[in-house]
Amino acid sequence: MVAVLSEVDVVLAIIIGVLAAIVYSLRVLVLMDRKVARIEMHIERMAHKIAKEEYKIEAELKKKRK
C-alpha cells in the first residue's frame, strides 16, 4: 500500500514545518535574550562595586592630603 500525498497535503506539510521552525527560532531567541540580560545585570553589579571601591580610595586619599 503506497500513500500518495496530494499537492494540498504537501503544501500544508511545508507550512506546518516552516511554522514549527519559526516557533523554535523564537524560543531560542528568547533564551539568548535572557542570558544576555543576565550577563548585563552581572556587569552592572560589578561596575557598582568598582565605583564604591573607587569612592573609598578617593576619600582616603583626600584624608591623607589634609
PDB file as gemmi writes it, atoms N, CA and C in Angstrom:
CRYST1    1.000    1.000    1.000  90.00  90.00  90.00 P 1                      
ATOM      1  N   MET A   1       0.848  -1.178   0.000  1.00  0.00           N  
ATOM      2  CA  MET A   1       0.000   0.000   0.000  1.00  0.00           C  
ATOM      3  C   MET A   1       0.896   1.244   0.000  1.00  0.00           C  
ATOM      4  N   VAL A   2       0.751   2.063  -0.983  1.00  0.00           N  
ATOM      5  CA  VAL A   2       1.569   3.260  -1.141  1.00  0.00           C  
ATOM      6  C   VAL A   2       0.713   4.471  -0.822  1.00  0.00           C  
ATOM      7  N   ALA A   3       1.226   5.330   0.064  1.00  0.00           N  
ATOM      8  CA  ALA A   3       0.498   6.553   0.421  1.00  0.00           C  
ATOM      9  C   ALA A   3       0.864   7.637  -0.580  1.00  0.00           C  
ATOM     10  N   VAL A   4      -0.151   8.173  -1.199  1.00  0.00           N  
ATOM     11  CA  VAL A   4       0.063   9.224  -2.179  1.00  0.00           C  
ATOM     12  C   VAL A   4      -0.462  10.519  -1.584  1.00  0.00           C  
ATOM     13  N   LEU A   5       0.408  11.516  -1.525  1.00  0.00           N  
ATOM     14  CA  LEU A   5       0.012  12.805  -0.978  1.00  0.00           C  
ATOM     15  C   LEU A   5      -0.409  13.727  -2.115  1.00  0.00           C  
ATOM     16  N   SER A   6      -1.478  14.417  -1.869  1.00  0.00           N  
ATOM     17  CA  SER A   6      -1.905  15.385  -2.883  1.00  0.00           C  
ATOM     18  C   SER A   6      -1.084  16.661  -2.727  1.00  0.00           C  
ATOM     19  N   GLU A   7      -1.208  17.571  -3.655  1.00  0.00           N  
ATOM     20  CA  GLU A   7      -0.462  18.830  -3.609  1.00  0.00           C  
ATOM     21  C   GLU A   7      -0.835  19.635  -2.366  1.00  0.00           C  
ATOM     22  N   VAL A   8      -2.095  19.588  -1.989  1.00  0.00           N  
ATOM     23  CA  VAL A   8      -2.550  20.324  -0.814  1.00  0.00           C  
ATOM     24  C   VAL A   8      -1.879  19.783   0.436  1.00  0.00           C  
ATOM     25  N   ASP A   9      -1.770  18.467   0.545  1.00  0.00           N  
ATOM     26  CA  ASP A   9      -1.112  17.862   1.706  1.00  0.00           C  
ATOM     27  C   ASP A   9       0.356  18.271   1.787  1.00  0.00           C  
ATOM     28  N   VAL A  10       1.034  18.301   0.665  1.00  0.00           N  
ATOM     29  CA  VAL A  10       2.439  18.689   0.636  1.00  0.00           C  
ATOM     30  C   VAL A  10       2.593  20.153   1.052  1.00  0.00           C  
ATOM     31  N   VAL A  11       1.732  21.010   0.523  1.00  0.00           N  
ATOM     32  CA  VAL A  11       1.797  22.436   0.874  1.00  0.00           C  
ATOM     33  C   VAL A  11       1.515  22.627   2.359  1.00  0.00           C  
ATOM     34  N   LEU A  12       0.525  21.925   2.882  1.00  0.00           N  
ATOM     35  CA  LEU A  12       0.223  22.038   4.308  1.00  0.00           C  
ATOM     36  C   LEU A  12       1.384  21.545   5.166  1.00  0.00           C  
ATOM     37  N   ALA A  13       2.028  20.468   4.753  1.00  0.00           N  
ATOM     38  CA  ALA A  13       3.173  19.944   5.494  1.00  0.00           C  
ATOM     39  C   ALA A  13       4.317  20.958   5.496  1.00  0.00           C  
ATOM     40  N   ILE A  14       4.541  21.603   4.367  1.00  0.00           N  
ATOM     41  CA  ILE A  14       5.600  22.614   4.283  1.00  0.00           C  
ATOM     42  C   ILE A  14       5.276  23.800   5.184  1.00  0.00           C  
ATOM     43  N   ILE A  15       4.031  24.255   5.169  1.00  0.00           N  
ATOM     44  CA  ILE A  15       3.620  25.395   6.006  1.00  0.00           C  
ATOM     45  C   ILE A  15       3.778  25.050   7.482  1.00  0.00           C  
ATOM     46  N   ILE A  16       3.351  23.859   7.866  1.00  0.00           N  
ATOM     47  CA  ILE A  16       3.483  23.443   9.268  1.00  0.00           C  
ATOM     48  C   ILE A  16       4.954  23.358   9.662  1.00  0.00           C  
ATOM     49  N   GLY A  17       5.795  22.849   8.781  1.00  0.00           N  
ATOM     50  CA  GLY A  17       7.226  22.776   9.058  1.00  0.00           C  
ATOM     51  C   GLY A  17       7.848  24.156   9.226  1.00  0.00           C  
ATOM     52  N   VAL A  18       7.468  25.085   8.374  1.00  0.00           N  
ATOM     53  CA  VAL A  18       8.002  26.446   8.467  1.00  0.00           C  
ATOM     54  C   VAL A  18       7.540  27.105   9.769  1.00  0.00           C  
ATOM     55  N   LEU A  19       6.280  26.927  10.124  1.00  0.00           N  
ATOM     56  CA  LEU A  19       5.769  27.499  11.368  1.00  0.00           C  
ATOM     57  C   LEU A  19       6.478  26.899  12.582  1.00  0.00           C  
ATOM     58  N   ALA A  20       6.720  25.608  12.541  1.00  0.00           N  
ATOM     59  CA  ALA A  20       7.439  24.969  13.651  1.00  0.00           C  
ATOM     60  C   ALA A  20       8.859  25.519  13.751  1.00  0.00           C  
ATOM     61  N   ALA A  21       9.517  25.745  12.629  1.00  0.00           N  
ATOM     62  CA  ALA A  21      10.866  26.309  12.636  1.00  0.00           C  
ATOM     63  C   ALA A  21      10.858  27.730  13.192  1.00  0.00           C  
ATOM     64  N   ILE A  22       9.853  28.506  12.848  1.00  0.00           N  
ATOM     65  CA  ILE A  22       9.744  29.876  13.363  1.00  0.00           C  
ATOM     66  C   ILE A  22       9.554  29.862  14.871  1.00  0.00           C  
ATOM     67  N   VAL A  23       8.678  29.000  15.361  1.00  0.00           N  
ATOM     68  CA  VAL A  23       8.437  28.919  16.804  1.00  0.00           C  
ATOM     69  C   VAL A  23       9.710  28.499  17.529  1.00  0.00           C  
ATOM     70  N   TYR A  24      10.420  27.533  17.001  1.00  0.00           N  
ATOM     71  CA  TYR A  24      11.662  27.086  17.628  1.00  0.00           C  
ATOM     72  C   TYR A  24      12.697  28.210  17.640  1.00  0.00           C  
ATOM     73  N   SER A  25      12.808  28.929  16.531  1.00  0.00           N  
ATOM     74  CA  SER A  25      13.758  30.033  16.453  1.00  0.00           C  
ATOM     75  C   SER A  25      13.424  31.123  17.464  1.00  0.00           C  
ATOM     76  N   LEU A  26      12.158  31.428  17.627  1.00  0.00           N  
ATOM     77  CA  LEU A  26      11.753  32.432  18.602  1.00  0.00           C  
ATOM     78  C   LEU A  26      12.068  31.966  20.015  1.00  0.00           C  
ATOM     79  N   ARG A  27      11.883  30.698  20.275  1.00  0.00           N  
ATOM     80  CA  ARG A  27      12.212  30.145  21.599  1.00  0.00           C  
ATOM     81  C   ARG A  27      13.692  30.311  21.887  1.00  0.00           C  
ATOM     82  N   VAL A  28      14.531  29.965  20.924  1.00  0.00           N  
ATOM     83  CA  VAL A  28      15.976  30.106  21.092  1.00  0.00           C  
ATOM     84  C   VAL A  28      16.344  31.578  21.277  1.00  0.00           C  
ATOM     85  N   LEU A  29      15.711  32.451  20.523  1.00  0.00           N  
ATOM     86  CA  LEU A  29      15.981  33.886  20.624  1.00  0.00           C  
ATOM     87  C   LEU A  29      15.630  34.420  22.007  1.00  0.00           C  
ATOM     88  N   VAL A  30      14.507  33.989  22.559  1.00  0.00           N  
ATOM     89  CA  VAL A  30      14.104  34.429  23.896  1.00  0.00           C  
ATOM     90  C   VAL A  30      15.091  33.927  24.939  1.00  0.00           C  
ATOM     91  N   LEU A  31      15.528  32.695  24.820  1.00  0.00           N  
ATOM     92  CA  LEU A  31      16.507  32.148  25.772  1.00  0.00           C  
ATOM     93  C   LEU A  31      17.823  32.913  25.703  1.00  0.00           C  
ATOM     94  N   MET A  32      18.263  33.245  24.500  1.00  0.00           N  
ATOM     95  CA  MET A  32      19.502  34.005  24.350  1.00  0.00           C  
ATOM     96  C   MET A  32      19.342  35.410  24.922  1.00  0.00           C  
ATOM     97  N   ASP A  33      18.184  36.015  24.732  1.00  0.00           N  
ATOM     98  CA  ASP A  33      17.932  37.351  25.265  1.00  0.00           C  
ATOM     99  C   ASP A  33      17.990  37.338  26.785  1.00  0.00           C  
ATOM    100  N   ARG A  34      17.448  36.302  27.401  1.00  0.00           N  
ATOM    101  CA  ARG A  34      17.507  36.185  28.856  1.00  0.00           C  
ATOM    102  C   ARG A  34      18.951  36.049  29.341  1.00  0.00           C  
ATOM    103  N   LYS A  35      19.747  35.263  28.617  1.00  0.00           N  
ATOM    104  CA  LYS A  35      21.150  35.097  29.007  1.00  0.00           C  
ATOM    105  C   LYS A  35      21.898  36.417  28.906  1.00  0.00           C  
ATOM    106  N   VAL A  36      21.667  37.157  27.837  1.00  0.00           N  
ATOM    107  CA  VAL A  36      22.330  38.448  27.662  1.00  0.00           C  
ATOM    108  C   VAL A  36      21.895  39.414  28.758  1.00  0.00           C  
ATOM    109  N   ALA A  37      20.624  39.412  29.107  1.00  0.00           N  
ATOM    110  CA  ALA A  37      20.132  40.291  30.171  1.00  0.00           C  
ATOM    111  C   ALA A  37      20.797  39.941  31.498  1.00  0.00           C  
ATOM    112  N   ARG A  38      20.963  38.659  31.756  1.00  0.00           N  
ATOM    113  CA  ARG A  38      21.615  38.223  32.997  1.00  0.00           C  
ATOM    114  C   ARG A  38      23.077  38.669  33.012  1.00  0.00           C  
ATOM    115  N   ILE A  39      23.753  38.548  31.881  1.00  0.00           N  
ATOM    116  CA  ILE A  39      25.150  38.983  31.794  1.00  0.00           C  
ATOM    117  C   ILE A  39      25.240  40.486  32.031  1.00  0.00           C  
ATOM    118  N   GLU A  40      24.337  41.253  31.429  1.00  0.00           N  
ATOM    119  CA  GLU A  40      24.335  42.703  31.631  1.00  0.00           C  
ATOM    120  C   GLU A  40      24.113  43.052  33.098  1.00  0.00           C  
ATOM    121  N   MET A  41      23.247  42.319  33.763  1.00  0.00           N  
ATOM    122  CA  MET A  41      22.980  42.571  35.177  1.00  0.00           C  
ATOM    123  C   MET A  41      24.250  42.334  35.998  1.00  0.00           C  
ATOM    124  N   HIS A  42      24.976  41.255  35.701  1.00  0.00           N  
ATOM    125  CA  HIS A  42      26.210  40.968  36.431  1.00  0.00           C  
ATOM    126  C   HIS A  42      27.262  42.051  36.173  1.00  0.00           C  
ATOM    127  N   ILE A  43      27.356  42.511  34.952  1.00  0.00           N  
ATOM    128  CA  ILE A  43      28.312  43.574  34.630  1.00  0.00           C  
ATOM    129  C   ILE A  43      27.957  44.848  35.380  1.00  0.00           C  
ATOM    130  N   GLU A  44      26.665  45.151  35.453  1.00  0.00           N  
ATOM    131  CA  GLU A  44      26.230  46.347  36.170  1.00  0.00           C  
ATOM    132  C   GLU A  44      26.580  46.251  37.660  1.00  0.00           C  
ATOM    133  N   ARG A  45      26.373  45.085  38.252  1.00  0.00           N  
ATOM    134  CA  ARG A  45      26.732  44.888  39.665  1.00  0.00           C  
ATOM    135  C   ARG A  45      28.230  45.097  39.880  1.00  0.00           C  
ATOM    136  N   MET A  46      29.030  44.536  38.978  1.00  0.00           N  
ATOM    137  CA  MET A  46      30.476  44.696  39.099  1.00  0.00           C  
ATOM    138  C   MET A  46      30.870  46.159  38.979  1.00  0.00           C  
ATOM    139  N   ALA A  47      30.245  46.882  38.071  1.00  0.00           N  
ATOM    140  CA  ALA A  47      30.552  48.302  37.889  1.00  0.00           C  
ATOM    141  C   ALA A  47      30.225  49.086  39.158  1.00  0.00           C  
ATOM    142  N   HIS A  48      29.104  48.761  39.802  1.00  0.00           N  
ATOM    143  CA  HIS A  48      28.742  49.443  41.044  1.00  0.00           C  
ATOM    144  C   HIS A  48      29.752  49.141  42.150  1.00  0.00           C  
ATOM    145  N   LYS A  49      30.187  47.892  42.239  1.00  0.00           N  
ATOM    146  CA  LYS A  49      31.188  47.532  43.254  1.00  0.00           C  
ATOM    147  C   LYS A  49      32.496  48.272  43.010  1.00  0.00           C  
ATOM    148  N   ILE A  50      32.909  48.356  41.760  1.00  0.00           N  
ATOM    149  CA  ILE A  50      34.146  49.060  41.429  1.00  0.00           C  
ATOM    150  C   ILE A  50      34.007  50.541  41.759  1.00  0.00           C  
ATOM    151  N   ALA A  51      32.857  51.124  41.453  1.00  0.00           N  
ATOM    152  CA  ALA A  51      32.638  52.538  41.755  1.00  0.00           C  
ATOM    153  C   ALA A  51      32.704  52.781  43.266  1.00  0.00           C  
ATOM    154  N   LYS A  52      32.114  51.901  44.059  1.00  0.00           N  
ATOM    155  CA  LYS A  52      32.179  52.040  45.520  1.00  0.00           C  
ATOM    156  C   LYS A  52      33.626  52.027  45.996  1.00  0.00           C  
ATOM    157  N   GLU A  53      34.403  51.086  45.478  1.00  0.00           N  
ATOM    158  CA  GLU A  53      35.807  50.994  45.876  1.00  0.00           C  
ATOM    159  C   GLU A  53      36.566  52.256  45.471  1.00  0.00           C  
ATOM    160  N   GLU A  54      36.278  52.777  44.297  1.00  0.00           N  
ATOM    161  CA  GLU A  54      36.951  53.996  43.856  1.00  0.00           C  
ATOM    162  C   GLU A  54      36.605  55.166  44.771  1.00  0.00           C  
ATOM    163  N   TYR A  55      35.352  55.272  45.161  1.00  0.00           N  
ATOM    164  CA  TYR A  55      34.948  56.361  46.065  1.00  0.00           C  
ATOM    165  C   TYR A  55      35.663  56.226  47.412  1.00  0.00           C  
ATOM    166  N   LYS A  56      35.806  54.994  47.895  1.00  0.00           N  
ATOM    167  CA  LYS A  56      36.518  54.775  49.160  1.00  0.00           C  
ATOM    168  C   LYS A  56      37.979  55.212  49.033  1.00  0.00           C  
ATOM    169  N   ILE A  57      38.605  54.810  47.940  1.00  0.00           N  
ATOM    170  CA  ILE A  57      40.010  55.157  47.725  1.00  0.00           C  
ATOM    171  C   ILE A  57      40.167  56.673  47.614  1.00  0.00           C  
ATOM    172  N   GLU A  58      39.284  57.328  46.881  1.00  0.00           N  
ATOM    173  CA  GLU A  58      39.353  58.781  46.748  1.00  0.00           C  
ATOM    174  C   GLU A  58      39.164  59.468  48.095  1.00  0.00           C  
ATOM    175  N   ALA A  59      38.258  58.970  48.914  1.00  0.00           N  
ATOM    176  CA  ALA A  59      38.028  59.560  50.228  1.00  0.00           C  
ATOM    177  C   ALA A  59      39.267  59.407  51.101  1.00  0.00           C  
ATOM    178  N   GLU A  60      39.907  58.253  51.050  1.00  0.00           N  
ATOM    179  CA  GLU A  60      41.129  58.036  51.833  1.00  0.00           C  
ATOM    180  C   GLU A  60      42.263  58.938  51.349  1.00  0.00           C  
ATOM    181  N   LEU A  61      42.370  59.118  50.054  1.00  0.00           N  
ATOM    182  CA  LEU A  61      43.416  59.989  49.524  1.00  0.00           C  
ATOM    183  C   LEU A  61      43.183  61.440  49.949  1.00  0.00           C  
ATOM    184  N   LYS A  62      41.939  61.871  49.971  1.00  0.00           N  
ATOM    185  CA  LYS A  62      41.632  63.237  50.396  1.00  0.00           C  
ATOM    186  C   LYS A  62      41.972  63.422  51.865  1.00  0.00           C  
ATOM    187  N   LYS A  63      41.719  62.420  52.688  1.00  0.00           N  
ATOM    188  CA  LYS A  63      42.048  62.494  54.112  1.00  0.00           C  
ATOM    189  C   LYS A  63      43.569  62.611  54.304  1.00  0.00           C  
ATOM    190  N   LYS A  64      44.333  61.859  53.517  1.00  0.00           N  
ATOM    191  CA  LYS A  64      45.781  61.866  53.648  1.00  0.00           C  
ATOM    192  C   LYS A  64      46.375  63.197  53.200  1.00  0.00           C  
ATOM    193  N   ARG A  65      45.746  63.857  52.238  1.00  0.00           N  
ATOM    194  CA  ARG A  65      46.261  65.130  51.719  1.00  0.00           C  
ATOM    195  C   ARG A  65      46.068  66.260  52.716  1.00  0.00           C  
ATOM    196  N   LYS A  66      45.070  66.144  53.564  1.00  0.00           N  
ATOM    197  CA  LYS A  66      44.769  67.212  54.523  1.00  0.00           C  
ATOM    198  C   LYS A  66      45.677  67.232  55.674  1.00  0.00           C  
TER     199      LYS A  66                                                      
END                                                                             
